[in-house]
Amino acid sequence: MYAQIQSALVALDSAFANYIVAPIGSILFFDLAFWDNGQTGETVLPAVVLWLVLGAVYFTLQFRFINFRAFGHAIDCVRGRYTDPDAAGEISHFQALSAALSATVGLGNIAGVAVAVGVGGPGAIFWMVLAGLLGMSSKFAECSLGQKFRIIDDQGRVTGGPMIYLRDGLTQRGFPRLGIALSGIFAVMCIGGSFAGGNMFQSNQSFAIVRDQIPWLAANGEIGAAVFGLVMASVVGLVIVGGIRRIGEVAGILVPAMCLLYILAGLGVLAVNFDQIPSAFATIIGSAFSLEAGFGGFIGVLIQGFRRAAFSNEAGVGSASIAHSAARTQEPLREGLVALLEPFIDTVVVCTMTGLVIVVSGAYEHPDAGESIAMTAFAFATVFPWYPVVLSVTAVLFAFSTMISWSYYGEKCWEHLFGQRSIFLYKMIFLFFCWAGAVFNAASVLEFGDLMILGMAFPNILGVVLLTGPLKEDLKSYMGRLKANEFPRHD
């Protein structure tokens, strides 16, 4: 019986890779090729990565570097200085930021950075940071639109996000058919993203590190993975039943605590290796612009940085606007300004710290460091031998927080397509994929996660670009009123 179950799980994993991941990849993730004069062969740039980069640059220029000039005001908003407790919505600015961060600050920061460094070298960290800074403008645009076009029903329940602003916003601009089409495409991709990168990848990578700490899990292969997945799905199920209010409450406590614990440990590693930090920065910057491997090698490093940053902070993907649309505020632009802090915290702060720890410890070039999350654990263990145990707990909590937020994203898109009465079915499917993520092969799960989450950017960025004109006027009005001190402060 035991052998039959093991064989069935292996067959299920193989079917997932061959009949789901591969066909979807061939349709969505077409590549643009770069040639390296025969030195390193062909280097490919996924079209969706180029699309995200161009979108981020466009929004940064169109909104006149809003990512920098409104940074201080965004912090004031999160602190509650402009919060109206009687405004319509379900959660506070801080809870909305925490809920959205819980979907982004996670294993992408722990495992994703290691993947980028392992494939592209230390230089990928530089491009991750640059992508994070540019992505702040994308996040501002999409989350402002999420608030502007949100729908509040008679019971006070909020529905917002790309599936709403693509449909209603583009209808206002005179593109009703395009709006409906982009809205539907986004909703389908978001549901897939909630099953994949927001769920399966988290379960898969948290199991990978917990397995190293619990011998029984490692010794029992697919059976151990199935047991871990079942436990994870059960705990997640207890939270997602409560909806966005429960998710916001849990995330508001869990995310700050996790980030603080992880950052303090990272700072400890950097403090011990303080003398290596300057050379680490030199290595990162030098590798980012190195042409030793030719032009194709340079493009390869850049691609890894931008690809993993996009997966980590999801700027341009549109997912965070679903959470931010539920925030209590009368000013849509204000929530967009709060949202631009996400890529900064997620990528510029947390990912940079992870990358520095990997470089100063030498883990990225150590033969025993392993790959993905194992490399990060090895890097921390060079200073704190016991830290892999703590990291395994942190990784599970990061994964848990990401999954509960992504369940909400997928749920709202499912409701948009199939109605509220079928939400229970969505939750059951979501929990199944939570279990399956621990069982399936890591490479297949990572690829499937990239496909679904990054694929959401195609309809989202196109729609946001078409809505940029009115949004620029809204921003001009908001910043003018802010400068004139027309907003009441609650110091």
URLINBEL-V647576 format. One record per pair of residues at least 24 apart in sequence whose C-alpha atoms are under 7 Angstrom apart, sorted by the first residue. I is the first residue (numbers start at 0). J is the second residue. D is the distance in Angstrom with one decimal. If there is no record, write none. Layout:
I_J_D ; I_J_D
This chain:
5_221_5.9 ; 5_222_6.4 ; 8_221_6.6 ; 12_439_4.9 ; 12_440_6.5 ; 16_443_5.7 ; 20_443_6.8 ; 20_447_5.6 ; 24_450_6.4 ; 27_450_6.9 ; 27_454_6.7 ; 28_450_6.6 ; 33_295_6.3 ; 34_295_6.1 ; 35_293_6.0 ; 35_294_5.6 ; 35_295_4.7 ; 38_293_6.7 ; 39_292_6.8 ; 39_295_6.8 ; 41_295_6.9 ; 42_295_5.4 ; 42_299_6.3 ; 44_302_6.4 ; 47_453_6.6 ; 47_454_6.8 ; 47_457_7.0 ; 48_305_6.8 ; 48_306_6.0 ; 51_315_6.2 ; 51_456_6.9 ; 54_460_6.4 ; 55_133_5.3 ; 55_134_5.4 ; 55_136_6.4 ; 55_137_5.3 ; 56_133_6.3 ; 58_136_5.6 ; 58_137_6.0 ; 59_133_6.5 ; 59_136_5.2 ; 62_471_6.6 ; 65_136_6.4 ; 66_135_5.5 ; 66_136_5.4 ; 66_339_6.6 ; 73_336_5.2 ; 73_337_4.9 ; 76_337_6.5 ; 77_337_6.4 ; 80_488_5.2 ; 80_489_4.6 ; 80_490_5.5 ; 81_487_6.5 ; 81_488_5.1 ; 81_489_6.1 ; 83_328_6.6 ; 86_327_5.2 ; 86_328_5.1 ; 86_329_5.9 ; 87_327_5.1 ; 87_328_6.2 ; 88_157_6.7 ; 88_325_5.3 ; 88_326_5.1 ; 88_327_4.0 ; 88_328_6.8 ; 89_244_6.8 ; 89_325_5.4 ; 89_326_5.9 ; 89_327_6.1 ; 90_244_6.7 ; 90_247_6.9 ; 90_325_6.1 ; 90_326_4.8 ; 90_327_5.8 ; 91_326_5.3 ; 91_327_5.5 ; 92_326_5.7 ; 92_327_6.8 ; 92_334_7.0 ; 94_247_5.2 ; 94_248_6.9 ; 94_251_5.4 ; 95_247_6.7 ; 95_322_5.9 ; 95_323_5.3 ; 95_326_5.8 ; 96_338_6.4 ; 97_250_5.6 ; 97_251_5.3 ; 97_254_6.3 ; 98_246_6.8 ; 98_247_5.4 ; 98_250_5.4 ; 98_251_7.0 ; 98_322_6.6 ; 98_404_6.1 ; 99_319_5.3 ; 99_322_6.0 ; 99_404_7.0 ; 100_341_6.3 ; 101_250_6.2 ; 101_254_5.9 ; 101_400_5.1 ; 101_401_5.0 ; 101_404_6.5 ; 102_400_6.6 ; 102_401_3.9 ; 102_402_6.9 ; 102_404_5.4 ; 102_405_6.1 ; 103_311_5.6 ; 103_312_5.2 ; 103_313_6.9 ; 103_345_6.8 ; 103_401_6.6 ; 104_345_5.4 ; 105_397_4.6 ; 105_398_6.0 ; 105_401_6.3 ; 106_201_6.4 ; 106_394_6.5 ; 106_397_6.4 ; 106_398_6.3 ; 107_310_6.9 ; 107_311_4.8 ; 108_311_6.4 ; 108_349_6.5 ; 108_350_5.2 ; 109_353_6.7 ; 109_372_6.1 ; 109_375_6.5 ; 110_371_4.8 ; 110_372_4.1 ; 110_375_6.9 ; 111_307_6.0 ; 111_371_6.7 ; 112_307_7.0 ; 112_350_6.4 ; 112_353_6.9 ; 112_354_6.3 ; 113_370_7.0 ; 113_371_5.0 ; 113_372_6.5 ; 113_374_6.3 ; 113_375_6.3 ; 114_370_6.9 ; 114_371_4.9 ; 115_303_5.3 ; 115_304_6.1 ; 115_307_6.3 ; 116_363_6.8 ; 117_363_6.3 ; 117_370_6.9 ; 119_299_6.3 ; 119_300_4.4 ; 119_303_5.8 ; 120_300_6.7 ; 121_282_6.8 ; 121_283_4.9 ; 121_286_6.2 ; 121_358_6.9 ; 122_283_4.5 ; 122_284_6.0 ; 122_285_6.9 ; 122_286_4.3 ; 122_287_3.7 ; 122_300_6.3 ; 123_287_6.2 ; 123_300_5.2 ; 123_301_6.0 ; 123_303_5.9 ; 123_304_4.2 ; 124_283_6.6 ; 124_304_6.0 ; 124_351_6.7 ; 124_354_6.2 ; 125_283_6.3 ; 125_284_6.3 ; 125_287_6.2 ; 126_301_5.8 ; 126_304_4.7 ; 126_305_6.0 ; 127_304_4.4 ; 127_305_5.4 ; 127_308_5.0 ; 127_346_6.9 ; 128_346_6.1 ; 128_347_5.1 ; 128_351_6.9 ; 130_305_5.8 ; 130_308_6.3 ; 131_308_6.5 ; 131_342_5.1 ; 131_343_6.2 ; 131_346_5.4 ; 131_347_6.0 ; 132_342_6.9 ; 132_343_6.4 ; 134_314_5.1 ; 134_315_7.0 ; 134_342_6.3 ; 135_314_7.0 ; 135_339_4.5 ; 135_340_6.8 ; 135_342_5.6 ; 135_343_6.9 ; 136_339_6.5 ; 137_314_5.7 ; 137_315_5.2 ; 138_314_5.2 ; 138_315_6.3 ; 138_338_6.1 ; 138_339_5.4 ; 139_335_4.3 ; 139_336_5.7 ; 139_338_5.8 ; 139_339_5.0 ; 140_335_6.5 ; 141_317_6.0 ; 141_320_6.0 ; 141_463_6.7 ; 142_319_6.8 ; 142_320_4.2 ; 142_323_6.2 ; 142_334_6.7 ; 142_335_4.7 ; 142_338_6.5 ; 143_331_5.2 ; 143_332_4.9 ; 143_334_6.1 ; 143_335_4.2 ; 145_320_5.1 ; 145_321_6.6 ; 145_323_7.0 ; 145_324_5.1 ; 146_323_6.9 ; 146_324_4.5 ; 146_331_4.8 ; 147_331_5.2 ; 149_324_6.1 ; 157_325_5.5 ; 158_411_7.0 ; 159_321_5.3 ; 159_324_5.2 ; 160_320_5.0 ; 160_321_4.3 ; 160_324_6.6 ; 161_317_6.1 ; 161_459_6.4 ; 162_186_5.9 ; 162_412_7.0 ; 165_462_5.8 ; 168_466_7.0 ; 181_458_5.2 ; 184_458_6.9 ; 185_455_5.6 ; 185_458_6.1 ; 185_459_6.9 ; 186_412_4.9 ; 188_451_5.7 ; 188_454_6.7 ; 188_455_5.5 ; 189_409_5.8 ; 189_412_6.8 ; 189_452_6.9 ; 189_455_6.3 ; 190_409_4.5 ; 190_412_6.4 ; 190_413_6.6 ; 191_451_5.6 ; 192_448_6.4 ; 192_451_4.6 ; 192_452_4.7 ; 193_405_5.2 ; 193_406_6.0 ; 193_408_6.9 ; 193_409_5.2 ; 194_429_5.9 ; 194_432_5.9 ; 195_444_7.0 ; 195_447_6.1 ; 195_448_4.5 ; 195_451_6.7 ; 196_448_3.7 ; 196_449_6.6 ; 196_452_6.4 ; 197_401_6.2 ; 197_402_5.6 ; 197_405_5.4 ; 198_402_5.1 ; 198_432_6.9 ; 198_433_5.6 ; 199_432_5.9 ; 199_433_5.4 ; 199_435_6.8 ; 199_436_3.8 ; 199_444_6.4 ; 200_436_6.2 ; 200_444_5.7 ; 200_445_6.0 ; 200_448_6.5 ; 201_398_4.8 ; 202_228_6.9 ; 202_398_6.5 ; 202_433_6.1 ; 202_436_5.3 ; 202_437_5.2 ; 203_436_4.9 ; 203_437_4.2 ; 203_441_6.5 ; 204_372_7.0 ; 205_391_6.9 ; 205_394_5.5 ; 205_395_5.2 ; 205_398_6.6 ; 206_437_6.0 ; 208_372_7.0 ; 208_373_6.7 ; 208_391_5.5 ; 209_391_5.3 ; 212_388_6.5 ; 221_438_6.0 ; 224_437_5.4 ; 224_438_5.2 ; 225_434_6.7 ; 225_437_6.6 ; 225_438_5.8 ; 228_433_6.4 ; 228_434_3.9 ; 228_435_6.7 ; 228_437_5.3 ; 229_434_5.4 ; 232_430_5.3 ; 232_433_5.5 ; 232_434_5.8 ; 235_399_6.7 ; 235_403_6.4 ; 236_430_6.9 ; 239_403_6.0 ; 239_406_6.9 ; 242_407_7.0 ; 243_407_6.7 ; 246_403_6.5 ; 246_404_6.6 ; 250_400_6.5 ; 257_393_6.7 ; 265_352_6.5 ; 265_353_6.9 ; 265_356_6.5 ; 268_356_6.5 ; 268_379_6.6 ; 268_382_5.9 ; 269_356_6.4 ; 272_359_6.5 ; 275_359_5.8 ; 276_359_6.5 ; 279_355_6.8 ; 279_358_6.0 ; 279_359_5.8 ; 308_346_6.7 ; 310_449_6.7 ; 310_453_6.8 ; 312_342_5.3 ; 312_345_6.0 ; 312_346_6.5 ; 315_456_5.7 ; 315_459_7.0 ; 315_460_6.1 ; 316_452_6.9 ; 316_453_6.4 ; 316_455_5.4 ; 316_456_4.3 ; 316_459_6.4 ; 317_459_6.2 ; 318_408_6.6 ; 321_408_6.2 ; 332_474_6.7
